Amino acid sequence: MDDADDSDGEADRWTGLGGALSVNEGFFAAFKLASEEMWSYKSIRENVWGFQLQPGTRWNPGLSDGEIREYEAVVDISFPSVFCTYLREMNGTDKPAIDIRGNSGENHRFGPGFYSYPRDMEAIHKMIRHAWADASQLRETLLDEGFCLPDDAKLVPIYSHRFVVCSSRLDAGVVLSIWDSSDAIVYGRSLQEYLEREILLSRSPYSSSPACS
């Protein structure tokens, strides 16, 4: 699913907030409030191709621990603890994302915003299959980018073609952007950094990675 870059005039207002939310404790609750406030006044960007979150988007209520275990079982993935914390606070967004096709006259397209369990399971399974379509090439591409994908890694999509790395060797919730196996980068060294970058528009470049052993 294509997604539009939301780094427009809203960035100035929220860049400072990203820094203010750098403490892990209570981050997700504060992030939820901040992002919903931002979405309450945002507007659709005209002449843009790709999916955008709609004005007035809100987070769905979080999952219980039992529901998180069900989610893990359905996708056969053990989630990192930070992703479980995220899911307890918010379970995807309520409104579908919209692609206005650059106001070209084509019909608007709709797709999931942040993925929600169990609502978006069909799309989640599809994205997981897409990410692993050529596992060897994906690992090579990421290694060229300076990131060693652990041997036990599994990937769960969080939004569009962004994936949380699930591995016993990584618990920070590293997020990858995987367009395809030959076009993939690290988009956040942690889940917190990713959310600040994707939503609060804090642009922290990825600068280090675990080495392969």
C-alpha positions in Angstrom: 0.0 0.0 0.0 1.5 3.4 -1.0 1.6 6.0 1.7 2.0 9.7 1.4 4.7 11.6 3.3 2.9 13.7 6.0 5.9 15.9 6.7 4.3 19.2 5.8 3.6 22.4 7.8 2.5 20.3 10.8 6.1 19.3 11.5 7.1 22.5 13.2 4.4 22.1 15.9 5.2 18.5 16.7 8.9 18.2 16.4 9.4 19.5 19.9 6.7 17.3 21.3 8.6 14.2 20.0 11.6 15.2 22.1 9.3 15.8 25.1 8.0 12.3 24.8 11.5 10.6 24.8 11.0 9.0 28.2 9.7 5.4 27.8 7.5 5.4 30.9 4.0 6.6 29.9 5.1 7.3 26.3 2.3 5.4 24.6 -0.5 7.1 26.6 1.0 10.5 25.9 1.6 9.7 22.3 -2.0 8.6 21.8 -3.3 11.9 23.1 -0.8 13.9 21.1 -1.5 12.1 17.8 -5.3 12.3 18.2 -5.0 16.1 18.9 -2.9 16.5 15.7 -5.4 14.5 13.6 -8.3 16.5 15.0 -7.2 19.6 13.0 -5.2 18.0 10.1 -6.6 18.2 6.5 -6.1 16.0 3.5 -3.1 17.1 1.5 -4.2 17.9 -2.0 -2.5 16.7 -5.2 -0.8 13.8 -3.3 -0.6 10.2 -4.4 -0.5 7.6 -1.7 -2.5 6.8 1.4 -3.0 9.4 4.1 -4.7 9.2 7.5 -8.0 11.0 7.5 -8.9 14.1 9.6 -10.5 13.1 12.8 -8.8 9.7 13.0 -8.6 8.2 16.4 -7.0 5.1 18.0 -9.1 2.0 18.7 -9.1 0.9 22.4 -6.2 -1.4 23.3 -6.2 -5.1 23.6 -6.3 -7.2 26.7 -3.4 -9.6 27.5 -5.6 -12.5 26.4 -6.4 -10.8 23.0 -2.7 -10.1 22.5 -1.9 -13.8 23.0 -4.6 -14.7 20.5 -3.1 -12.3 18.0 0.4 -13.8 18.5 -1.1 -17.3 18.0 -2.9 -16.3 14.8 0.2 -14.9 13.2 2.5 -17.4 14.9 4.8 -14.6 16.2 6.0 -13.8 19.7 5.8 -10.1 20.0 8.5 -8.0 21.7 7.3 -6.6 25.0 7.3 -3.0 23.7 4.9 -4.0 20.9 2.6 -5.6 23.5 2.7 -2.4 25.5 1.7 -0.5 22.4 -1.2 -2.9 21.7 -2.5 -2.6 25.3 -2.8 1.1 24.7 -4.1 1.2 21.2 -5.2 -1.3 18.6 -4.9 0.4 15.3 -6.8 3.4 14.0 -10.6 3.7 13.5 -10.8 5.3 10.1 -9.5 3.8 6.8 -6.6 5.6 5.2 -7.4 7.4 1.9 -5.6 7.8 -1.3 -7.1 10.7 -3.3 -5.0 9.8 -6.3 -3.5 13.3 -6.6 -7.0 14.7 -7.3 -6.5 13.3 -10.8 -10.2 12.3 -11.2 -9.6 8.7 -10.4 -11.7 7.1 -7.8 -10.4 7.5 -4.3 -8.9 4.4 -2.7 -9.2 3.2 0.9 -7.1 0.9 2.9 -6.2 0.1 6.6 -4.7 2.9 8.6 -2.7 1.4 11.5 -3.5 -2.3 11.5 -6.1 -3.5 14.0 -6.6 -7.0 15.3 -8.8 -8.9 14.4 -10.3 -6.4 11.9 -7.4 -6.3 9.5 -6.2 -9.9 9.6 -6.6 -10.5 5.9 -4.4 -7.5 5.1 -1.9 -8.4 7.9 -1.4 -12.0 6.5 -1.0 -10.5 3.0 1.6 -8.1 4.1 3.6 -10.7 6.0 3.7 -12.9 2.9 4.8 -9.9 0.8 7.6 -9.1 3.2 9.0 -12.6 3.0 8.5 -13.1 -0.7 12.3 -13.3 -1.2 13.8 -13.7 2.3 17.4 -14.0 1.1 17.2 -10.8 -0.9 15.5 -9.0 1.9 18.3 -9.9 4.3 20.9 -8.9 1.8 19.2 -5.6 1.2 19.0 -4.8 4.9 22.6 -5.8 5.4 23.6 -3.4 2.7 21.8 -0.7 4.7 23.8 -1.7 7.8 21.2 -3.8 9.6 21.5 -7.5 10.3 18.1 -9.1 10.4 18.4 -11.8 13.1 18.0 -15.4 12.0 14.9 -15.9 14.2 13.3 -12.7 13.1 9.6 -12.5 12.2 7.8 -9.4 10.9 4.4 -8.1 11.9 3.0 -5.1 10.0 2.0 -2.0 12.0 1.1 0.5 9.3 1.2 0.3 5.5 4.5 -1.4 4.6 6.1 -0.7 8.0 7.0 -3.8 10.0 8.0 -4.4 13.6 10.9 -6.9 13.9 10.1 -9.6 16.4 13.2 -11.5 17.6 14.5 -12.9 20.8 17.7 -10.8 20.1 15.8 -7.5 19.8 13.2 -6.1 22.2 13.2 -2.4 21.2 10.7 -3.0 18.4 12.9 -2.0 15.5 10.7 -1.0 12.6 11.5 -1.7 8.9 10.0 -0.1 5.8 9.7 -2.8 3.2 8.4 -1.9 -0.2 9.8 -5.1 -1.6 12.7 -7.4 -0.9 15.1 -5.1 -2.8 13.8 -1.9 -1.4 13.9 -2.0 2.4 15.3 0.2 5.1 15.3 0.7 8.9 12.6 3.3 9.7 13.0 3.4 13.4 15.6 2.0 15.9 12.7 1.4 18.3 9.0 1.5 18.2 9.0 4.8 20.0 11.4 6.3 17.5 9.3 5.0 14.6 6.0 6.5 16.0 7.7 9.8 16.6 9.0 9.8 13.1 5.8 8.6 11.3 3.3 10.6 13.2 5.0 13.3 15.2 7.3 14.0 12.3 10.5 13.8 14.2 13.2 12.8 11.7 15.9 10.9 13.6 18.1 9.1 11.1 19.1 5.5 11.7 22.8 5.4 12.6 23.7 2.1 14.1 22.6 -1.6 14.0 23.3 -4.9 15.5 26.0 -6.9 13.9 25.6 -10.4 12.5 27.3 -13.1 14.6 
